[in-house]
Amino acid sequence: MTRGPQTSLNLDELLGYVGMVIERGIPGSVWVRAEIASVTDRRHLYLDLVQHDAGGREVAKCRANLWARERFAIEGKFRRAVGGGIVAGIAVLLSVVPEFHPQFGFSLTVLDVAPEFTIGDMARKLDAIRDTLTREGLYERNKAFEVPRDFTRVAVMSPRNAAGLGDFRREADRLAAARACDFVYFEATFQGREAPKSLLRALADVTLEHAREPFDALVVVRGGGATTDLAWLNDLDLARAACTLPMPLVTGIGHARDDTILDEVALVRRDTPSKAAAFILRKIAEAAGEAAANFAAIASVGREVLGRAERETDEIHGRVRRAARRLVDREEASVDAFMRQALGLSPQRTLRRGYALVRRGAHVVTTAEDARSGGALFVQFRDGDVPVTLDSRGS
């Protein structure tokens, strides 16, 4: 039988001892690097901090509290430097005091933040993605497309009910109503841990639809928001998918000061959704103007060709008429000559030249045999007829 302990501690005594060890072991504050996994805003900010190893596995986690009395000064300092608030998904360097409470357990109390660490971490992450894409030969791939001269069918990817989408659609809906361009919309999540996966699914849907009926371009719009919100878009797999799109990429993510990796690899980058829509509108207007100019040029050339053809036709018609006139004149002269020749061979003309005609009645006798055939003959001279009688010898 096992003997019971001779001494024991109450739970609060043990936990109090743990708290005392922590307090004595880490006196005062300490700077800690961590990633914010989640944020709960209840006037105080309650943070879940995590650390991942190189393989992305979570190796440490604890709670941190930013009390209201320090929150607004610390958060204001962070927002002014970084361009956004303290949100989930960003790496931070915090000045904290470790605390252990018998009821609430271990936590960190936040006393200060170093915004430059977050800025540097975001920049390092973006640099790493950029270097990987360059090494893989993908960074400039989408820029190899030519900027479309016209837009007739465009894919648009954005968050559901985003303010920036409304700005974009003010112009896009006008173009669609005029049947100048068709727009097909795809929804995706742009913030939070699910953002990269959601965006990748949307890109896959765009690619499938493009295979069915090609798009002239994909426009990615978001509109507004803090700089820290952009961190979710700086994902390597998402960047690879954007680089290998089978169509030009146009971004109007809505942040003039800071670029995302999507902005960098896109063929066309605009600061806002409205400017992205204006870019498409301008291209359509330019194409329409060019088409109108081409039509006018074709019409002008057509009129010139028609005029030249009419002039050539008139000239040919004149030449034909002149040639026909000459032919008619020639034929008339020939007919006159024939007529004169024919008239010169008439009996009267023959008689006047000293010849005589032998007739039997109205019949002209042209052979001796015909003359001997019998019947009264007459010899017609220029000045009259003389009857002739043949003897028995036919002379």
C-alpha positions in Angstrom: 0.0 0.0 0.0 1.4 3.4 -1.1 1.8 5.8 1.8 0.3 9.3 1.3 2.4 12.5 1.1 3.6 13.9 4.3 3.2 17.5 3.0 1.0 19.1 0.3 0.1 22.5 -1.2 -3.3 24.0 -2.0 -3.7 24.7 -5.7 -3.7 28.5 -5.1 -0.5 28.1 -3.1 1.2 26.2 -6.0 0.0 28.6 -8.6 1.0 31.5 -6.5 4.5 29.9 -6.2 4.6 29.6 -10.0 3.7 33.2 -10.4 6.4 34.2 -7.9 9.0 32.2 -9.8 8.0 33.9 -13.1 8.0 37.4 -11.4 11.4 36.8 -9.9 12.8 35.0 -13.0 11.8 37.8 -15.4 11.8 41.0 -13.5 10.2 44.0 -15.4 9.4 44.0 -19.0 10.9 42.1 -22.0 10.7 42.5 -25.8 9.0 39.5 -27.4 8.7 38.6 -31.1 5.4 36.8 -32.1 2.6 36.6 -34.6 -0.9 37.7 -33.7 -3.2 34.8 -34.3 -6.4 36.5 -33.3 -7.7 39.8 -31.8 -10.7 40.4 -29.6 -11.7 44.0 -29.2 -13.7 44.7 -26.0 -12.4 48.1 -25.2 -9.3 46.3 -24.1 -7.5 44.3 -26.8 -7.2 40.6 -26.1 -4.5 39.0 -28.3 -3.6 35.4 -29.0 0.1 35.3 -29.8 1.8 32.3 -31.6 5.1 31.3 -32.9 5.7 28.9 -35.8 8.8 27.0 -36.8 10.4 27.0 -40.2 7.9 24.3 -41.4 4.9 26.4 -40.3 4.1 24.2 -37.2 2.9 26.1 -34.2 5.5 25.7 -31.4 4.3 28.3 -28.8 1.1 30.1 -27.9 -0.1 32.4 -25.1 -2.5 35.2 -24.4 -1.6 38.9 -24.2 -3.6 41.9 -23.0 -3.5 45.5 -24.1 -5.4 47.4 -21.5 -7.5 50.4 -22.5 -5.3 52.8 -20.6 -2.3 52.0 -22.8 -4.2 50.8 -25.8 -5.0 54.1 -27.6 -1.5 55.5 -27.3 0.2 52.3 -28.4 -2.3 51.6 -31.2 -2.1 55.2 -32.4 1.7 54.9 -32.6 1.5 51.7 -34.5 -1.2 52.9 -36.9 0.8 56.1 -37.8 3.9 54.1 -38.6 2.5 51.1 -40.3 -0.7 52.4 -41.8 -3.0 50.1 -40.0 -4.1 48.8 -36.7 -3.0 45.8 -34.6 -4.7 43.0 -36.4 -4.4 39.2 -36.8 -1.9 37.8 -39.2 1.0 40.3 -38.6 4.3 39.8 -36.9 4.9 42.2 -33.9 7.6 43.1 -31.5 6.0 43.8 -28.1 7.3 45.0 -24.8 5.5 42.8 -22.3 5.4 41.9 -18.6 4.8 38.1 -18.0 2.2 37.5 -15.4 0.6 34.4 -13.8 -2.7 34.6 -12.1 -4.0 31.6 -10.1 -7.4 31.9 -11.7 -6.6 33.2 -15.2 -3.3 31.5 -15.8 -0.3 32.8 -17.8 -0.6 35.9 -19.9 1.5 38.9 -21.1 0.6 42.5 -20.4 1.5 44.7 -23.4 3.4 47.9 -22.5 4.7 49.0 -25.9 5.1 48.0 -29.5 7.9 48.5 -32.1 6.2 49.3 -35.4 9.5 49.2 -37.3 9.7 45.5 -36.7 6.3 44.9 -38.3 7.2 47.1 -41.3 10.5 45.2 -41.7 8.8 41.8 -41.4 6.3 42.7 -44.1 9.1 44.0 -46.3 11.2 40.9 -45.7 8.3 38.7 -46.6 7.6 40.6 -49.7 11.3 40.5 -50.7 11.4 36.8 -50.2 8.3 36.3 -52.4 9.8 38.6 -55.1 13.1 36.8 -55.0 11.4 33.4 -55.4 9.3 34.5 -58.3 12.3 36.0 -60.0 14.4 32.8 -59.5 11.5 30.7 -60.9 11.2 33.0 -64.0 7.6 34.1 -63.1 8.0 37.6 -61.8 7.7 39.3 -65.3 5.5 36.7 -67.0 2.2 38.5 -66.8 3.9 41.7 -68.1 4.7 39.8 -71.3 1.1 40.2 -72.4 0.3 43.2 -74.5 -2.1 45.8 -73.0 -5.5 45.0 -74.7 -6.4 47.6 -77.3 -10.1 47.0 -76.5 -12.2 45.2 -73.8 -15.2 43.2 -74.6 -15.2 40.6 -71.8 -13.6 41.1 -68.4 -13.4 39.0 -65.2 -13.6 40.9 -62.0 -12.5 39.5 -58.6 -13.4 41.3 -55.3 -14.7 40.8 -51.8 -18.5 40.5 -51.5 -20.2 43.9 -51.1 -16.8 45.8 -51.0 -17.0 49.6 -51.2 -14.4 49.5 -53.9 -16.5 47.1 -56.0 -19.3 49.6 -55.9 -16.9 52.3 -57.2 -15.8 50.0 -60.0 -19.3 49.0 -61.0 -20.5 52.6 -61.4 -18.5 52.7 -64.7 -18.7 49.0 -65.5 -22.5 48.8 -65.3 -22.7 51.7 -67.7 -20.5 49.9 -70.2 -22.4 46.7 -69.8 -25.8 48.5 -70.3 -24.4 50.0 -73.5 -23.3 46.5 -74.5 -19.8 47.8 -74.9 -18.3 45.2 -72.5 -19.4 42.2 -70.5 -18.2 41.8 -66.9 -18.2 38.5 -65.0 -17.8 38.8 -61.2 -16.0 36.3 -58.9 -16.1 36.7 -55.1 -13.2 36.0 -52.7 -12.1 36.8 -49.2 -9.3 39.3 -49.1 -8.6 39.4 -45.3 -7.9 36.8 -42.7 -6.2 33.5 -42.7 -8.5 32.1 -45.3 -7.8 34.9 -47.7 -5.0 33.2 -49.7 -7.0 30.0 -50.1 -10.2 31.9 -51.1 -8.3 33.9 -53.6 -6.6 30.8 -55.1 -10.0 29.2 -55.5 -11.4 32.3 -57.3 -8.4 32.4 -59.6 -9.0 28.7 -60.5 -12.6 29.6 -61.3 -11.6 32.5 -63.5 -9.1 30.2 -65.4 -11.8 27.6 -66.0 -14.3 30.2 -67.3 -11.5 31.7 -69.5 -11.0 28.3 -71.1 -14.7 28.1 -71.9 -14.9 31.7 -73.3 -11.8 33.9 -73.1 -11.5 37.0 -71.1 -9.6 40.1 -72.2 -8.3 40.6 -68.7 -8.8 39.9 -65.0 -9.3 42.9 -62.8 -8.7 42.5 -59.0 -10.3 45.2 -56.9 -10.7 45.7 -53.2 -10.8 49.4 -52.2 -9.7 51.1 -49.0 -8.5 49.4 -45.8 -5.4 49.5 -43.7 -1.9 48.7 -44.9 -1.8 45.7 -42.6 -4.8 44.3 -44.4 -2.6 44.0 -47.5 -0.4 41.4 -45.8 -2.9 38.7 -46.6 -2.4 39.3 -50.3 1.4 38.8 -50.0 1.3 35.1 -50.3 3.8 33.0 -52.4 1.2 30.5 -53.8 -1.2 33.3 -54.6 1.6 35.3 -56.4 2.6 32.2 -58.5 -1.1 31.7 -59.6 -1.3 35.4 -60.5 1.9 35.3 -62.5 0.8 32.2 -64.5 -2.7 33.5 -65.4 -3.6 32.9 -69.1 -4.7 36.5 -69.4 -3.5 40.1 -68.5 -3.9 41.0 -64.8 -5.2 44.5 -63.9 -5.2 45.6 -60.2 -7.2 48.3 -58.5 -6.6 47.1 -54.9 -7.0 50.6 -53.5 -3.9 51.6 -51.8 -1.7 54.3 -53.4 1.2 54.2 -50.9 1.9 50.5 -50.6 2.0 47.8 -53.3 1.1 44.1 -52.9 2.9 41.4 -54.8 -0.2 41.3 -57.0 0.3 44.9 -57.9 4.0 44.2 -58.8 3.4 41.2 -61.1 0.3 42.7 -62.8 0.4 44.0 -66.4 -1.5 47.1 -65.3 -1.6 48.6 -61.8 -4.0 51.3 -60.7 -4.4 52.8 -57.3 -8.1 52.4 -56.9 -11.0 50.4 -58.3 -12.4 53.6 -59.9 -9.1 54.2 -61.7 -9.1 50.6 -62.9 -12.6 51.1 -64.3 -11.5 54.4 -65.9 -8.6 52.6 -67.6 -11.0 50.1 -69.2 -13.4 52.8 -70.2 -10.6 54.8 -71.8 -9.4 51.8 -73.8 -12.9 51.1 -75.0 -13.3 54.8 -76.0 -10.0 54.8 -77.8 -10.9 51.6 -79.7 -14.3 53.1 -80.6 -12.6 56.3 -81.8 -10.1 54.3 -83.8 -12.9 52.3 -85.4 -14.8 55.5 -86.3 -11.6 57.0 -87.8 -11.0 53.8 -89.7 -14.6 53.8 -91.0 -14.3 57.4 -92.1 -11.0 56.6 -93.8 -12.5 53.6 -95.6 -15.5 55.7 -96.6 -13.2 58.4 -97.9 -11.1 55.9 -99.9 -14.3 54.3 -101.1 -15.6 57.7 -102.4 -12.3 58.4 -104.0 -12.2 54.9 -105.7 -15.8 55.4 -106.8 -15.1 58.8 -108.2 -12.0 57.5 -110.0 -13.9 54.6 -111.4 -16.7 56.9 -112.6 -14.1 59.2 -114.3 -12.4 56.1 -115.8 -15.8 54.8 -116.9 -16.6 58.2 -118.5 -13.2 58.2 -120.2 -13.7 54.7 -121.5 -17.2 55.5 -122.6 -15.9 58.5 -124.5 -13.1 56.4 -126.1 -15.7 53.8 -127.1 -18.0 56.4 -128.6 -15.2 58.0 -130.6 -14.0 54.6 -131.8 -17.6 53.6 -132.8 -18.0 56.9 -134.6 -14.8 56.4 -136.5 -15.9 52.8 -137.4 -19.3 54.0 -138.5 -17.7 56.8 -140.6 -15.4 54.2 -142.1 -18.3 51.9 -142.9 -20.4 54.7 -144.3 -17.5 55.6 -146.6 -17.1 52.0 -147.6 -20.9 51.7 -148.3 -20.7 54.9 -150.4 -17.9 53.5 -152.4 -19.8 50.3 -152.9 -22.8 52.2 -153.9 -20.9 54.3 -156.4 -19.4 51.1 -157.8 -22.8 49.5 -158.0 -24.3 52.5 -159.7 -21.4 52.4 -162.1 -22.4 48.9 -163.2 -26.0 49.7 -163.9 -27.4 49.1 -167.5 -27.9 52.8 -168.2 -24.3 53.6 -167.3 -23.2 50.6 -169.5 -25.2 51.8 -172.5 -23.7 55.3 -172.1 -20.2 53.9 -172.3 -21.1 52.4 -175.9 -22.3 49.0 -175.0 -25.6 47.5 -176.1 -28.1 45.0 -174.4 -29.9 42.2 -176.2 -33.3 41.6 -174.8 -36.2 39.3 -175.5 -39.1 41.3 -174.0 -38.0 42.2 -170.5 -35.5 39.3 -170.4 -31.8 40.2 -171.0 -30.2 37.7 -173.3 -26.7 37.0 -172.2 -25.7 33.9 -174.3 -25.8 32.9 -178.0 -27.7 29.7 -177.2 -30.4 31.8 -175.5 -30.5 34.1 -178.6 -31.0 31.1 -180.9 -33.8 29.7 -178.8 -36.3 31.7 -180.8 -38.5 34.7 -180.3 -38.1 38.3 -181.3 -34.9 40.0 -180.1 -34.2 43.6 -179.5 -30.8 45.3 -179.3 -31.0 48.2 -176.9 -28.7 51.1 -177.5 -28.2 54.3 -175.5 -30.8 56.1 -177.7 -33.3 53.3 -178.4 -34.1 49.7 -179.4 -33.5 48.0 -182.8 -35.4 44.7 -183.6 -33.2 41.9 -184.7 -34.1 38.7 -186.7 -31.8 35.7 -186.8 -31.6 33.7 -190.1 -31.7 30.0 -190.4 -28.1 29.7 -189.5 -28.7 31.6 -186.3 -26.8 34.7 -187.4 
